[in-house]
Amino acid sequence: MTHAVEKIENVIQGEYRISNDPNCVLSTVLGSCAAVCLTDPVAGVGGMNHFLLPHRAGRDGEDVRYGAYSMELLINGLLKRGARKNRMLAKLFGGAKMLTQLRDIGDSNVAFAREFLQNEGIPVASESTGGNAARRIRFWPTDGRVKQFIVPGEVERVAPPVAAPAPPSHGEIVLF
């Protein structure tokens, strides 16, 4: 019996990747940034983005570091690969509050992503957002599986908002 070797592709800040390769695993590490994992399981194609800020006005906003542009590129890239918007499912990650003395960029990123997906009619199947710990995400784009690992380390602790439970402080979560 032969096992295919998984090919890990890192998605860094301000990037997005799309794949229809069943051996591809998209991976990223998030703090206050957000990542949206989109898949069309019927077409067997999916993608992930990693954006730093929700949006910026004018031509400067046409940069994949900003959520509005990153989301457009991700969705259009999936459509070009045979996905259909009415079959897409989203999984949303990130948006941690990493430093208490700064404004909550993470919360803004998550709020933007939720609103954008709702406006596009793409349901959020699951999410792990907020809290104060970094996350490492692994996403299998052809079937939509995601594994999340909480990144250990010295992180300034902040009480999470009452409405959103904090992610686990350690370990692995498998979302399906």
C-alpha positions, -999 to +999 in steps of 0.1 A: +000+000+000+014+034-010+008+065+010+009+098-008+032+124+009+015+155+019+029+187+004+027+216+029+024+250+014+029+279+038+006+309+034+023+339+049+009+374+058-005+390+027-008+358+006-034+334-005-032+299-021-056+278-040-053+241-047-071+211-061-043+187-052-055+161-026-020+159-012-017+196-006-020+210+029-021+248+033-006+261+066-003+294+083+003+309+117-020+336+130-020+362+158-043+392+152-044+384+115-073+364+101-074+335+076-104+323+057-104+287+044-128+282+016-137+249-001-161+236-027-161+199-018-180+189-049-154+205-072-126+193-049-109+227-047-102+251-019-080+280-008-068+300+022-059+336+026-040+354+054-048+391+058-035+417+082-062+444+081-098+445+069-095+472+042-080+504+030-095+531+008-083+538-027-057+521-048-037+512-017-065+489-008-057+468-038-032+448-019-036+412-007-026+423+028-061+438+031-091+415+037-114+431+011-089+425-018-077+392-004-113+378-002-120+389-038-089+372-051-096+340-031-132+337-043-124+346-079-095+322-080-118+294-067-144+302-093-118+300-121-109+265-109-144+253-112-159+261-077-194+275-074-202+301-048-234+283-038-214+253-027-186+271-009-181+266+028-159+289+049-139+283+081-126+313+099-095+316+121-074+341+140-082+376+153-065+372+186-058+402+208-020+399+211-013+432+230-036+449+254-023+484+248-032+485+211-066+487+195-082+453+188-071+447+152-080+410+155-116+417+164-118+441+134-104+414+111-129+388+123-159+412+121-149+421+086-146+385+074-179+375+089-197+404+072-180+398+039-189+361+039-225+369+049-228+395+021-214+369-004-239+342+008-211+319+019-218+301+051-193+299+079-192+261+088-169+267+118-145+292+133-120+297+161-114+333+166-105+358+193-087+350+226-051+359+231-031+330+217-016+325+183-028+296+162-012+274+136-037+262+110-034+233+086-061+231+059-068+204+033-083+224+005-099+196-015-122+184+013-122+213+038-106+195+068-087+218+092-065+211+122-057+239+146-028+240+170-025+266+197+010+281+196+026+279+231+048+308+243+048+339+262+016+357+253+002+387+272-031+375+287-063+394+281-097+384+292-117+374+261-150+390+253-179+375+272-198+366+240-170+346+224-154+318+243-116+317+242-099+289+223-081+263+243-047+274+256-029+243+243-034+212+222-050+204+189-085+209+176-098+191+146-127+209+128-146+191+102 
